[in-house]
Amino acid sequence: MSQSSKSKALSNASAAISPVNSVLLVGRVTSKGVEKLLPSGDKVVEFRIVVGRAKSRGARKEVDSLDIAAWSAKTRKAALSIKIDSWVQVSGAVRRRFWQAPSGLASRWQVEASEVLRL
């Protein structure tokens, strides 16, 4: 197969692939939801959960601590009602947020919740 045929085949295969940014998390709430009013007038409720990892290296238990942002009225209400140590299911997408900090441009990763369910 010639180089141009390979490139064309790869291009056709890529055209059939759709990007996906979707997460489903089940974890324990470690910080109470805090509502913030942004300069734009938008409201967001932020909280944190920990999610256990599958044991892959030895017997030591590992977890990930993840920041969650609830933007819609429904998810903000759900986020404000959960208590620390509650178990929740969060559906959403991974987002990287940028802002101007005193030391320059700053960023962080968080999960933008489309649904927050108490378990």
N, C-alpha and C positions, 0 to 999 in steps of 0.2 A: 504494500500500500504506500503510495507516495505521501510526501509531507503535506501537500495541500489536501489530499483525501482525508488524512488523519485529522487535520485542523477542521475540515468541514464536518466530519463525523462527531468530533468533540463539541463543536459549536451547536450542532443539532441536538446532542444529548443534553447540553447545558440549557437549551431553550425549553426543554421539557421539565426541568427542575424548578420548583417554586421555593423561595426562601420561607423558612418557618421560624418564628420567634415566639414560642409558647412554652410556658412552664406550669407544672402542677406540683405543688409542695404540700407536704403534711409535716407539721412541726409544732413545737411548743413555744408559746408566746413568752418572751423574756423582757419586753418593755411595753408599758402601757401606751396606748395610742395617744399621740399628741397632735392636736389640730393646729395648723399654721395658716395664717392669712398672708398671702404673697403680695408683693407690691402691685401685681397685675390685678388684684382683687380676687384671684382664684383661691380656693381653699384646698388643703391637702391634709390627710391624717397619716402620720408616719409611725410605724412601730417595728419591732424586730422579732424574728423567730429563730429558733435553732432547729436544724434538721440533721438527724443522724446520717452518717455515711455507712455504706456497706463495709464490713471489715475486710480489708484487703492486705493490710500489713500487720501481721501479728494479731494479738488479742486485745490490743488497746482500742478503746472506743473513741471515735473521732466524730466531730460535729462541725457544721458550717453555720455561722451566724449571718443571717440575711436581713437586709433592710427592705421593708415593704412600704410602698406609697399607695394610698387609696385616694383617688381623685373624684369619682362620681359620688353623688349624694348617697346612693345605696351602700357603696363600699365604705364610705366615711362613717356612716351610721353603724355598720357592722363592726368596723375597726374600733370605734370608740366604746362599743359595748363589751369587748372581750377583756378578760382579766389576765394578769400575769399567771403563768403556769397552765393556762388553758391550752388545749390542743385545737389547731385550726387547719383547714385546707384552704390554700390560696391558689387561685388560677390567675394567670396573667402573662406578662412579657418582661424580658430583661431590658432595662433602659440605662443609658449612661447620662447622668446629669452634669451640666457644666455651670459654673458661676464665677463671678469675679471676687476673689478673696483679697485681703490686704497684701498678701505675698504674690499675687498674680492669679492666673487662671487656675481653677481647681475643678476636680470632678470626682464622682463616685458612681458606683454601680448600685442599682436597686431594682426590685421587682415592682412593676406597676400592676397593681391588683385590678383584675376585672371582676373578681368574685372573692369574697371572704366568708367562709362557713365555719361556725364553731362546731367542733366534734364532741 
